[in-house]
Amino acid sequence: MKVTELAPAKLNLYLKVLRKRPDGYHDIETLFERIDIFDTITVAPIGNTITIECDNPSVPTGKDSICYRAAELLQERLLTLRREKGKGIFIRIEKKIPIAAGLGGGSSDAASVLKALNRLWGLDLGKKELMNLGSSLGADVPFFLSDASFAIGRGIGDEIKPIRDGKLLWQVVICPNIEILSKDIYAAYSKEHSLTLTTGGGVDTILPPVSDICEIAFLKKLLHNDLESVVLSRESIIKDIKDRLAEIGGGNTLVSGSGPSVFGLFSSRKEAVKAMQDCLKEFSHSNEWHAFVARTF
């Protein structure tokens, strides 16, 4: 028997950095959107070890990988609940989400491993318990376990408040082949700003009634990312992509998370497809980039 789960990507439609925490992380407020760019995770029983295989050699598959650690967590729950020890698992990762792109691919893969093993082993762990387990793996993992198309994230992004009535959005997502480490971007932002814990003025305060949350007219005004200025100052090509996409789409663009992915909001798939094609024509190396037309999932 094998179990397959789709692992969707995410965008940060809003991201505010509040302060640096004693543990080295940062408290943030963010608005997540889940989009239909997917990795595919397949799990199957095998021997008594954890084995991971991926079609992209850049993805870690050893004991330090986030998917390996996710599998270990479910092995531990299996031992606790049923006293069953040493169940092996084979995990196959088919990558479509760009790596280290600000789109949450690794976290989504880990969330899908948790969900797939929960099904495979019949553990019947509820969403809340899975989200608690996921928070120990990475800040974005609980969002992917929430199964919400939109959600507010607080803390380090792991305190999730789903938004159930969001509207369908279309966007162009462009990711140049640039390596950016999230920890470096947060560290640079910390140096450049005096971060203090604030009250109010965050996502919950700014958002209108839930019925309006994902109306594109409102989101065009909401789009904001505190980390964007740091990313743009480091990589001029990201600024060039953002500027060009903004010219085509009326200015409604943003860097997702700590980059390097840039996205723009559009009113229809037709508009998004044309905008992506027009934007990519401007850059000589765009054939080496990842570019997608995506919608809310």
N, C-alpha and C positions, 0 to 999 in steps of 0.2 A: 504493500500500500504506500502511496505517496500523496502528499498534500502540497498544493500550489497556492501562493498568495501573491497578488499584485502589490508592489510597494510604490506608492505615488510620490511625486516631488511636492515641494511647498514653495510658496513665496511669502515674504514678509511685506505686507502692504503698509505697515507702519512699524517703526522700531525706535524706541526711546531708551537711552542708557541712563539709569538713575544714579548708580554709585558702584564703586568697587567693594566687594565683600571681603571679609577676613580670610575666606577660603580661596581667594584669588579669582573667583568668578565675578560677574557683574549682575546686579539686579537690573532687569529690563521690563518694559511693557511693550507688547508687540501684538499685531493683528496678523494671524496666520491665514493663508488660503491654501487649500490642497488642490493640486492641478493634475491633469491627465497625462503626465509624462511618467512612465512606469519602469522600474526594474521588476524582474520576475524572480520570486524565491520559491524553490521547490525543496521539500524535505522528504527523506525516506529513511527507514530503519536500516542500519548497517552495523554489524559487529558490536563492539563495546567502546568505540572511540568516536570523537567528533571530527569529521572530515569536511572541509569546505573547498569547493571548486568554483572558479569564476571565469567567465569568458574575457575578462579584462585583467591582464597580468599586473596592472598597477594597484589592484584592490588587495589589501591584506587578507590572508586566509589562515594565518597562524593563531596561536593562543591569545595574542594581544588584540586580535580583531574584534570589533564590536559584535559581529554576528556570532563568533565563537563564544564570547562572554554571555550573549543572550541565550545560547543553547545550554551553557553551564547553569544559568539561573533556573531554567526549566527542569534540568536534570535534578537540581537540588530540591525543587518543589515536588518532583516525582518521588524522590527519596523520602521527603517529609510526609507526604500524603499517603503513600502506598508501600513504603519501605522497599521500593524497587531501586536497585543500584546498578550503575554501569550500562544503562541503555545507550547504545551508540546511535549516531545520526549522521546521515550524509546530507549536506546542504549545497544546493546548486544555485548560484547567483548569476542571472543574466542581466547585464548592465545596459541601461539606456540613459539614466540620469548621469550627467557629467559629474566627475569626482571633484570634491573640494570646490564646489561652485556656488555655495550659498543657497542650494536647493534642497538640502537635507537628505541626500541620497543614502548615506551610511546609517543615519538614524531611522529612516524609513525601512531600510533592509532589516535592521535589528528588530524593529516593531513587527515586521512580517514574520521573522523567525519565531518570535514569541507567540504570535497568533497561530502560525502553522503547527508548531509543536503542541500547543494547547489543544488543537483539534486532533492531531495525530495520536496523542497519548490519552485523549479523553479526560483531561484534567478538570474541565469545567470551571476554570478560573474566570471570574467576572472581570468586566472592563476595568473597574476600579483597582482590583488587585494587579492586573497586568500593567496598568499605568504606574502603580507604585513600584513594581519591579523595573519598568522601563526607565524611570527617573534615575535609577542608579547607573544606567548605561550612558545616558546623554540627555542634554536639556531638551532636545526636540522630540525625543522618542515618545513621551506621553501624548503629544499632539497627534502623532500618527496612530496611536492606539485609541484615541477618542472617537475615531470614525466620523469626525465633524468636517464639513467642507470649509467652515470658517471657525476660528476660535480666538479668544483673547488669551495671551500668555503672559504670566507674571513670574516673579521670582527670577530664576535664571532662564525662564521660558517654559518651565516644567509645571507651573500651576495653571491649569487649563480651564477656561470657561467657554464651552461650545456655544456657537451662535447657530441656531437651527434654521432660520428663515432667510438665509442669504440668497441673492440672485445670481444667475449664471453670468460669469465674466469671460471675456476673451482677451488674451494677451499674446504678445510676441515676447519670447525669451531668447536672448542671445548671450552665449557664454564663450568668450575668447579663450584661447589656450594659454592662460596665465596662472601661475601658481600663487595663491594668496592664502596665508595661514590665518585663521580666525583669531587665534591668540595674539598675533602680531598687530592686527587691526584694533582689537580691544585695548591692547597695551598702549598703542599710539594715541588712541582717543583719550585714554586715562591721563596720559602725560599732557595733552593739549587742553584738557578741561578740568576744572575743579568740580569733582562729582560729589554731590550731597544727596542724601535721601530726601525726596520731595513727597508731598502729599497733594493729591489732586493733580489736574492737568494731564493725567495719563489717559490711556485708551478708554477706560470706562467713563471718564468724565467727558471726553470729546465726542464719543460716538453718539449719534442720534438714536431714536427708537429703533429697535431691532428690525422692524419692517423696512427701514430705509438703509440699513447698514451697507448693503452691497449694491445700491443704486450707483451706476457708474458716475453720475454727476457729483454725488457726494464723495466718492472715492478719489476723484480727480483732485478734490480739495484736501483730502486726508493724507495722500501719499507723502510719507516722510521717513527718513532713515538717518539717525544721528551719525552712523558710521560712514555714510556716503562720502562726505567731504574728505575723510582720510583715504578711502579707496581711490577716489578720483585724483587726489594729489600724488599718489604713488604710481599710478598707471595711466598715462595720457590716452592710451588707446581706448580704455573704458570710458573716459570722458568723451572721446570722439564718437563712440558708438551711442552713448546716451544722448549727445547733442543731435546726432543725425536722426535717431529714432524720435526724439522730441520734435524736430522740425516736421517730420512726416505725420506724427500723431497728435500734434497740438500741445506738446509739452508735458504729457502725462506719463512720465517715465521715472524709474527708480532703480537703484542698485538693490538687489535682494540680499538681506543679511550682511555678511562681511565680504560679499562679492566672490568672484568677479562677474557673476551673471547680472545682466541688465534686462528689465522688462518694461513694456509699455502697454497701457490699457487701450482697448479698442471696442467699438460698439457692435461689431459683427465679425464672423470668421472671414468674410470676404475682405473687409478692411484690414484685418490682421495679416492675412496672407500677402496682400499687396504691399503692406508696409514692410514686412520682413524681406521680401524680394528686393524692394527699392533700397532698403538699408544695406543689405549685403553687397549690392553692386558697387557701393562706394569704397569697399575695402579689399585690397589686393589679396589678403590672406584669409578672407572669410570662408573659403572652401575648407579650411582646416578647423573652423570653429563649430561649435554645436549651436544650432538655431532651431527653434520650435514655434509653432502656433499651438497654444495650449488654452484649455478652458477649465473652469471650476469642475472639480470632481467630487 
